[in-house]
Amino acid sequence: MSNQTSVGEFLLLEFSNTRELQLLHFATFLLIYLTTLVGNLLIITTVGLDHNLHSPMYFFLANLSFLDISYISVTIPKSMVNSLINSRQISYSGCVAQVYLVITFADAELFLLTAMAYDRYAAICHPLYYRVLMSWCVCVEMAAGCWIGSMLYSVVHTANTFRLSFCKSNTIGQFFCDVPQLLKISCSDTYVNDILMFVLGYSLASICFSIILVSYVYIFSTVLKIPSTQGRYKAFSTCTSHVTVVVLYYGTIFFRYLKPTSKNSQDQEMAPSVIYFIVIPMLNPIIYSLRNQEVKRALHNMVCRKFNK
Protein backbone atom coordinates (compact mmCIF):
# COMPACT_ATOMS: atom_id res chain seq x y z
CA MET A 1 0.00 0.00 0.00
CA SER A 2 1.20 3.49 -0.77
CA ASN A 3 2.35 5.62 2.10
CA GLN A 4 1.07 8.84 0.58
CA THR A 5 -1.41 10.63 2.79
CA SER A 6 -4.76 11.31 1.17
CA VAL A 7 -6.08 13.79 3.74
CA GLY A 8 -5.09 17.43 4.04
CA GLU A 9 -6.67 18.03 7.43
CA PHE A 10 -8.12 16.17 10.40
CA LEU A 11 -11.32 16.59 12.39
CA LEU A 12 -10.98 16.66 16.17
CA LEU A 13 -13.55 15.30 18.59
CA GLU A 14 -15.98 17.96 19.77
CA PHE A 15 -17.26 17.96 23.33
CA SER A 16 -20.77 18.76 22.12
CA ASN A 17 -22.63 19.60 18.92
CA THR A 18 -24.98 21.92 20.81
CA ARG A 19 -24.01 25.58 20.47
CA GLU A 20 -24.74 26.43 24.11
CA LEU A 21 -22.60 23.54 25.36
CA GLN A 22 -19.83 24.50 22.94
CA LEU A 23 -19.74 27.99 24.44
CA LEU A 24 -19.82 26.48 27.93
CA HIS A 25 -16.87 24.28 26.96
CA PHE A 26 -15.02 27.35 25.69
CA ALA A 27 -15.69 29.28 28.92
CA THR A 28 -14.71 26.33 31.13
CA PHE A 29 -11.49 25.63 29.26
CA LEU A 30 -10.64 29.34 29.22
CA LEU A 31 -11.04 29.52 33.00
CA ILE A 32 -8.90 26.41 33.49
CA TYR A 33 -6.27 27.69 31.07
CA LEU A 34 -6.02 31.11 32.74
CA THR A 35 -5.87 29.48 36.18
CA THR A 36 -3.05 27.21 34.99
CA LEU A 37 -1.13 30.11 33.45
CA VAL A 38 -1.47 32.31 36.53
CA GLY A 39 -0.61 29.53 38.99
CA ASN A 40 2.46 28.29 37.15
CA LEU A 41 3.69 31.78 36.28
CA LEU A 42 3.42 32.67 39.97
CA ILE A 43 5.61 29.67 40.83
CA ILE A 44 8.20 30.63 38.19
CA THR A 45 8.20 34.30 39.24
CA THR A 46 8.41 33.47 42.94
CA VAL A 47 11.32 31.08 42.46
CA GLY A 48 13.09 33.63 40.28
CA LEU A 49 12.66 36.59 42.66
CA ASP A 50 13.12 34.94 46.06
CA HIS A 51 16.79 34.19 46.71
CA ASN A 52 15.82 31.71 49.44
CA LEU A 53 14.33 29.52 46.72
CA HIS A 54 17.47 29.49 44.58
CA SER A 55 18.16 25.83 45.21
CA PRO A 56 18.05 22.71 42.99
CA MET A 57 14.61 21.63 44.26
CA TYR A 58 13.00 24.92 43.24
CA PHE A 59 15.00 25.12 40.03
CA PHE A 60 13.33 21.85 38.99
CA LEU A 61 9.97 23.11 40.27
CA ALA A 62 10.24 26.18 38.02
CA ASN A 63 11.06 23.86 35.10
CA LEU A 64 8.01 21.75 35.96
CA SER A 65 5.80 24.85 35.93
CA PHE A 66 7.19 25.88 32.55
CA LEU A 67 6.41 22.41 31.17
CA ASP A 68 2.87 22.55 32.55
CA ILE A 69 2.30 25.84 30.76
CA SER A 70 3.84 24.45 27.59
CA TYR A 71 1.83 21.30 27.08
CA ILE A 72 -1.50 22.72 28.19
CA SER A 73 -0.87 25.51 25.65
CA VAL A 74 -0.44 22.92 22.90
CA THR A 75 -3.86 21.32 23.41
CA ILE A 76 -6.39 23.66 25.04
CA PRO A 77 -6.23 26.79 22.82
CA LYS A 78 -7.03 24.87 19.62
CA SER A 79 -9.94 23.11 21.32
CA MET A 80 -11.26 26.44 22.64
CA VAL A 81 -11.01 28.14 19.25
CA ASN A 82 -12.81 25.26 17.56
CA SER A 83 -15.65 25.46 20.08
CA LEU A 84 -15.88 29.22 19.69
CA ILE A 85 -16.10 29.17 15.89
CA ASN A 86 -18.04 25.87 15.75
CA SER A 87 -15.30 23.98 13.93
CA ARG A 88 -13.46 20.69 14.33
CA GLN A 89 -10.65 21.19 11.84
CA ILE A 90 -6.90 21.03 12.34
CA SER A 91 -4.48 21.09 9.43
CA TYR A 92 -2.20 18.16 8.67
CA SER A 93 0.92 20.20 9.51
CA GLY A 94 -0.78 21.51 12.65
CA CYS A 95 -1.51 17.95 13.71
CA VAL A 96 2.13 16.93 13.14
CA ALA A 97 3.33 19.87 15.23
CA GLN A 98 0.81 19.12 17.99
CA VAL A 99 1.83 15.45 18.20
CA TYR A 100 5.53 16.35 18.35
CA LEU A 101 5.09 19.01 21.04
CA VAL A 102 2.68 16.99 23.16
CA ILE A 103 5.07 14.03 23.29
CA THR A 104 8.07 16.30 23.88
CA PHE A 105 6.52 18.16 26.82
CA ALA A 106 4.85 15.11 28.36
CA ASP A 107 8.05 13.05 28.32
CA ALA A 108 10.16 15.97 29.49
CA GLU A 109 7.91 16.04 32.55
CA LEU A 110 8.41 12.30 33.00
CA PHE A 111 12.19 12.83 33.03
CA LEU A 112 11.91 15.92 35.22
CA LEU A 113 9.89 14.15 37.91
CA THR A 114 12.63 11.50 37.97
CA ALA A 115 15.30 14.17 38.35
CA MET A 116 13.32 15.74 41.20
CA ALA A 117 13.20 12.36 42.98
CA TYR A 118 16.98 12.05 42.70
CA ASP A 119 17.33 15.58 44.07
CA ARG A 120 15.30 14.63 47.16
CA TYR A 121 17.37 11.44 47.53
CA ALA A 122 20.61 13.44 47.43
CA ALA A 123 19.30 16.06 49.88
CA ILE A 124 17.99 13.62 52.50
CA CYS A 125 20.30 10.61 52.16
CA HIS A 126 23.56 12.48 51.47
CA PRO A 127 23.14 15.97 52.98
CA LEU A 128 26.88 16.53 53.45
CA TYR A 129 27.56 15.92 49.75
CA TYR A 130 24.36 17.54 48.47
CA ARG A 131 26.04 20.65 47.08
CA VAL A 132 28.48 18.46 45.18
CA LEU A 133 25.94 15.95 43.92
CA MET A 134 23.48 18.68 42.91
CA SER A 135 25.71 21.57 41.85
CA TRP A 136 24.24 24.13 39.48
CA CYS A 137 26.21 22.60 36.64
CA VAL A 138 24.69 19.19 37.38
CA CYS A 139 21.19 20.68 37.64
CA VAL A 140 21.48 22.43 34.28
CA GLU A 141 22.85 19.28 32.67
CA MET A 142 19.98 17.23 34.10
CA ALA A 143 17.39 19.73 32.89
CA ALA A 144 19.00 19.85 29.44
CA GLY A 145 19.05 16.05 29.38
CA CYS A 146 15.30 16.01 30.10
CA TRP A 147 14.65 18.28 27.13
CA ILE A 148 17.02 16.61 24.68
CA GLY A 149 15.88 13.10 25.61
CA SER A 150 12.20 13.99 25.24
CA MET A 151 12.80 15.70 21.88
CA LEU A 152 14.60 12.66 20.48
CA TYR A 153 11.91 10.35 21.81
CA SER A 154 9.24 12.54 20.23
CA VAL A 155 10.97 12.52 16.85
CA VAL A 156 10.82 8.70 16.78
CA HIS A 157 7.09 8.51 17.48
CA THR A 158 6.10 11.49 15.33
CA ALA A 159 8.05 10.30 12.30
CA ASN A 160 6.82 6.74 12.74
CA THR A 161 3.20 7.93 12.98
CA PHE A 162 3.10 10.27 10.00
CA ARG A 163 4.80 7.87 7.63
CA LEU A 164 1.42 6.11 7.59
CA SER A 165 -1.49 6.69 5.21
CA PHE A 166 -4.71 8.18 6.53
CA CYS A 167 -7.22 7.28 3.83
CA LYS A 168 -9.62 5.36 6.08
CA SER A 169 -10.90 8.45 7.91
CA ASN A 170 -9.76 11.89 8.99
CA THR A 171 -11.80 12.01 12.22
CA ILE A 172 -9.69 11.77 15.40
CA GLY A 173 -11.53 10.48 18.46
CA GLN A 174 -9.85 12.95 20.77
CA PHE A 175 -9.85 16.74 21.35
CA PHE A 176 -6.23 16.94 20.17
CA CYS A 177 -4.00 15.00 17.76
CA ASP A 178 -3.19 11.86 19.69
CA VAL A 179 -0.96 9.04 18.42
CA PRO A 180 -3.22 6.11 19.49
CA GLN A 181 -6.19 7.76 17.77
CA LEU A 182 -4.18 8.46 14.63
CA LEU A 183 -3.18 4.80 14.48
CA LYS A 184 -6.86 3.84 14.64
CA ILE A 185 -7.77 5.84 11.53
CA SER A 186 -4.74 4.81 9.47
CA CYS A 187 -5.28 2.48 6.53
CA SER A 188 -1.66 1.30 6.76
CA ASP A 189 -0.42 -1.63 8.80
CA THR A 190 0.14 -0.20 12.31
CA TYR A 191 1.48 -3.36 13.96
CA VAL A 192 5.02 -1.97 14.21
CA ASN A 193 3.70 1.35 15.52
CA ASP A 194 1.59 -0.35 18.20
CA ILE A 195 4.49 -2.49 19.35
CA LEU A 196 6.94 0.42 19.30
CA MET A 197 4.58 2.71 21.20
CA PHE A 198 3.81 0.09 23.84
CA VAL A 199 7.36 -1.23 24.28
CA LEU A 200 9.13 2.15 24.27
CA GLY A 201 6.42 3.80 26.34
CA TYR A 202 6.29 0.97 28.87
CA SER A 203 10.08 0.74 29.10
CA LEU A 204 10.55 4.48 29.54
CA ALA A 205 7.79 4.86 32.13
CA SER A 206 8.95 1.74 34.00
CA ILE A 207 12.59 2.85 34.15
CA CYS A 208 11.69 6.35 35.37
CA PHE A 209 9.17 4.99 37.87
CA SER A 210 11.69 2.44 39.15
CA ILE A 211 14.27 5.20 39.74
CA ILE A 212 11.66 7.24 41.62
CA LEU A 213 10.57 4.21 43.64
CA VAL A 214 14.12 3.21 44.59
CA SER A 215 14.91 6.83 45.51
CA TYR A 216 11.97 6.96 47.90
CA VAL A 217 12.80 3.58 49.42
CA TYR A 218 16.18 5.03 50.42
CA ILE A 219 14.57 8.32 51.45
CA PHE A 220 11.99 6.68 53.74
CA SER A 221 14.55 4.33 55.28
CA THR A 222 16.80 7.31 56.02
CA VAL A 223 13.99 9.47 57.41
CA LEU A 224 12.77 6.72 59.73
CA LYS A 225 16.24 6.65 61.32
CA ILE A 226 15.94 10.34 62.33
CA PRO A 227 15.42 10.30 66.13
CA SER A 228 13.16 13.34 66.50
CA THR A 229 9.55 13.49 65.30
CA GLN A 230 10.04 17.08 64.17
CA GLY A 231 13.08 16.09 62.11
CA ARG A 232 11.19 13.26 60.42
CA TYR A 233 8.25 15.55 59.68
CA LYS A 234 10.51 18.24 58.20
CA ALA A 235 12.22 15.70 55.95
CA PHE A 236 8.95 14.13 54.81
CA SER A 237 7.37 17.54 54.17
CA THR A 238 9.94 18.29 51.45
CA CYS A 239 8.77 15.18 49.56
CA THR A 240 4.97 15.14 49.94
CA SER A 241 4.25 17.55 47.07
CA HIS A 242 6.47 15.61 44.68
CA VAL A 243 4.95 12.27 45.74
CA THR A 244 1.43 13.65 45.18
CA VAL A 245 2.31 14.88 41.68
CA VAL A 246 4.02 11.58 40.81
CA VAL A 247 0.96 9.56 41.91
CA LEU A 248 -1.36 11.74 39.81
CA TYR A 249 0.95 11.69 36.81
CA TYR A 250 1.75 7.99 36.73
CA GLY A 251 -1.75 6.90 37.68
CA THR A 252 -3.10 8.72 34.64
CA ILE A 253 -0.31 7.81 32.22
CA PHE A 254 -0.45 4.08 32.98
CA PHE A 255 -4.22 4.03 32.56
CA ARG A 256 -4.13 6.22 29.47
CA TYR A 257 -1.26 4.96 27.35
CA LEU A 258 -0.04 1.57 28.50
CA LYS A 259 -2.95 -0.49 27.17
CA PRO A 260 -3.53 -1.84 23.65
CA THR A 261 -5.25 0.94 21.71
CA SER A 262 -7.94 -1.34 20.28
CA LYS A 263 -9.33 -2.02 23.75
CA ASN A 264 -9.88 1.61 24.72
CA SER A 265 -13.35 3.05 24.25
CA GLN A 266 -13.80 6.71 23.40
CA ASP A 267 -14.92 7.51 26.97
CA GLN A 268 -11.89 5.69 28.37
CA GLU A 269 -9.69 7.78 26.07
CA MET A 270 -11.26 11.15 26.88
CA ALA A 271 -11.42 11.12 30.69
CA PRO A 272 -7.74 10.38 31.44
CA SER A 273 -6.68 12.74 28.63
CA VAL A 274 -8.58 15.61 30.23
CA ILE A 275 -6.97 14.80 33.59
CA TYR A 276 -3.51 14.37 32.10
CA PHE A 277 -3.40 17.39 29.79
CA ILE A 278 -5.74 19.82 31.56
CA VAL A 279 -6.34 19.04 35.24
CA ILE A 280 -2.80 18.04 36.33
CA PRO A 281 -1.10 21.21 34.94
CA MET A 282 -3.69 23.26 36.84
CA LEU A 283 -3.27 21.27 40.07
CA ASN A 284 0.55 21.15 40.19
CA PRO A 285 1.09 24.76 41.35
CA ILE A 286 -1.76 24.38 43.86
CA ILE A 287 -0.21 21.20 45.28
CA TYR A 288 3.24 22.76 45.58
CA SER A 289 2.00 26.06 47.01
CA LEU A 290 -0.35 24.51 49.58
CA ARG A 291 1.97 21.75 50.80
CA ASN A 292 5.27 23.65 50.77
CA GLN A 293 5.86 26.15 53.55
CA GLU A 294 8.76 27.88 51.79
CA VAL A 295 6.73 28.47 48.63
CA LYS A 296 3.77 29.76 50.66
CA ARG A 297 6.05 32.11 52.58
CA ALA A 298 7.69 33.39 49.39
CA LEU A 299 4.30 33.92 47.71
CA HIS A 300 3.01 35.75 50.78
CA ASN A 301 6.08 38.02 50.90
CA MET A 302 5.86 38.77 47.18
CA VAL A 303 2.16 39.71 47.40
CA CYS A 304 2.75 41.84 50.51
CA ARG A 305 5.59 43.74 48.82
CA LYS A 306 3.38 44.32 45.80
CA PHE A 307 0.52 45.82 47.79
CA ASN A 308 2.78 47.84 50.12
CA LYS A 309 4.30 49.78 47.24
N, C-alpha and C positions, 0 to 999 in steps of 0.2 A: 504493500500500500504506500502511496506517496505520502511524504511528510509535509507537504505544502498545506498551510492553513487556509481554510476556505471561509473563515469568518473575519470580519474587520473590526468587530466590537463584541462585547459580551453584555448580558443582561444580569444585573445583580438581583438578589432576592429582596423584595420589598416587605416591610413589616406589616403593611396593610394596603389594600386597594381603595379604602375609604378616605376621602379627602380630609375629613376632620381628624381621623387617626393618624394620617400622614403628617399633618401639622403638629399634632400632639407628640409624635415621634421626633419631629424636628426640634420642638421646644425642650423635650426631655433630654435629648442628646446634646443640645446646646448648653443646657444647665450643667450636665455632667462634664462636658468638655471644658467649660469655663472653670468649674470647680477643680478639675484636674490640673489645668494650667496654673491657676492661682496657688493651689496647694504645693505643687512641685516647684514652682518658681520661688515661693517663699522659702522652701528648704534650701534651694541653690543659693539664693540671696543671703540667707542667714548664715550658711556655712562660709560663704565668701567674705562676709563682713565681720563676723565674730572670730577674733583670733584664738579664742579658747576652743573653737571647733576645727582648728587647722591641724587635724590629726588624720591618720590613714582611715579610720573608721568613717569619719564624716566626709573625707575625700571620696570614698566609694559610695556613700549615701548620696552625695551630690550627683555622681555619675548615674546612680540608679534613678534619681528624679529626672535627669535629662533623658534617659532612655524611656521612662514612662511618658514623658511629653512627646517623644519622637514617635513611638509606635501607636499611640492613640491618635496622633495627628495624621497618620497614614490611612487610618480606617474610618474614623468618625466623620470628618468633614465631607467626604464624598457621599456618604450615606445621608447626611443632613441635606446637602444640596439636592440630591435626587428626590428626597421627600418634599423639599420646598418647591421644586419645579415639576413635580409629578413625573419623574423619569426614573429609569432603571439602568441606563446605559453607562458603560465605561469602555473607553477605547482599548484596542489590543495592546498598544504601547503602554497605556496607563495601567492596564492589568499586569503587564510584565514588571513595571516599576513597583507596583504595589506588592506583588509577591516577593520581589527581591528585598524591599525595605522591611516588610513584615517579618520575614525570616531573619534578616540581619539583626533587627532590634530585639526580637524575641530571644534569639540565641545569645546575643550579647548580654542580655539580662540573666540568662542561664549561667553563663560564665562568671558574670559579676557577682551573683549570689554565692557562687563557689569561692570566689576570691574573698568575699566578706566573711565567709565561714573560716577560711584560713587566717584572716586577720584576727578574728576573735580567739582562735586557737593560739596564735603567737602571743597575743596580749595576756591571756589568762594562764597558759601553760608554760610560757617562757618569758615572763615579764622583764627579767634582767637583760635579755637579748632582743627585746621587742624593737627597739630603735634600729638595731642592725638588720633584723629579719624583715622589718617593714619600713625601710628607709624610703625617702621620697622617690629616689631613683627606682626602687623595686616597685613601689605603688604605681608609678607612671608606666613602667614596663608591663605590669599586670593588666592595667586598664587598656593599654594599647594592644596587648595580646587578646583581650576580650573582643575588641573591635575587629582586629585583623582575622582572628579565628572565625568569628560569626560571618564576616563578609565572604571569606573563602567557602564556608559551609553553604551560604546562601547562593553563591554562584553555581555550585554543583546542582542544587535542587531546582533553581530557576532555569538553568540551561537544559536540564534533563526533562523538565515539564514542558517547556515551550518548543522542544524539538518535535512534539507530537502534533497530530492533526486534530482539529476540532470541527469536524463536519457533521457530527451526530447531533449536536445542539450547541447553542451559544448562551444558554440560561444556566447561571451558576446558583446553586442552592445555598447561598450564603450572602451576607450583606457586604462582603468584600471578596476580592479574588483570593481564593484559598486553594492550595495545592490538592488536597483530597477531592474537593469538588470539581476541580479542573480535570482530574484523572477520570472522574465519573462520566464527563461529557465528551471525552476524547474517543475518536473512532479508531485510534491506533492501539496496538497491544501495549498495555500498561503494566504488564507483569514485572518487568525490571524496575519500573518506577515504584510500584507498590513495595517490592522487596527492599529497594534502596532506601525508601522513605522510612519503612519500619525498622530496618536493621540499623541504619545510621542514627535515626532519631532515638531508638531504644538504647543504643550503645552510648550515645552522647549523654542522654538524660541519666542513664544508669551510672556512668562514670562520675559525672558531676554530683549526683545524689550520694554516691558512695563516699566521695571526698568530704561532702558536708556531714554525712552521718558519722564517719570516722573522726572528723574534727570534733564533733559534739560529744562523742564517747569520751575522748580525752579531756574535753572541757569539763564535762559533768564529773568525771572521776577526780579531776584536780580540784574543782569547787567543793566537792563533798569532803575533801581533806582539810578545808579551811576551818579552823577551830571555832571562830565566832559566827553567830547567826547573821549579824550585820554584814560581815565580810562576805559570807555566802550570798546574801541577798544582793549586795552591791555587784558582785561578779555576775550573778544570774541576770540582773536587770539590764546589763549591757548586751545580752543575747536575746531577750524575749521578743523584741521587735523583729529581729532578723528571722528567728524561728517561726514567728507568725506569718511573715511574708513568704518564707520557704514552703510552709504547709499549704498556703493558699495557691501559690504558684505551681507546685508539683502536683497537688491534688487535681487541679484543673488540667494541667498539661498531660498527665497520664490518662485521664478520662477522655480528653479531647483527641489526642493524636496517636496514642499507642494502642489502637485497635484497628483491625482490618476495615478499610473504608466502606466495603460493601455491606457491613453489618450496622452501620450508623444510620439511624433515621434522621430526617430533617430536623425534628425537634431536638434530638440528641446532639446534633451538630450546632444548633443555634445557641442553646442555653450556655454551654461551657465557653463558647466563643465570646458571648457578651460578657461573661465574667472575666475571661482571660484578657480581652483586648479593651474593655471599657471599665469594668468595676474595679479590678485590681490596681490599674494606674491611678484611679481616684482614691482608693483606700490606702495605698502605700504611705503618702505623706501624713495621713491621719494617724496611721498605726505608729509611725516613727515619732510624730510630735506628741501624741498622747502618752506613749509608753517610755519616752526618753526624757529624763529630767533636764539634761543639758540643753537639748533642743528646745524644750518648753521655756527654759530660762532665757535662752538666746532670743527666741521669738518675742517673749515678753519685754525684754530690754530694747529690742529693735522697735517695737510698737510704741513703747513709752517714749523713746527718744524722738520718734516721728511726731507724736502729738505734743511733746513739750517744746518743740521748736516754735 
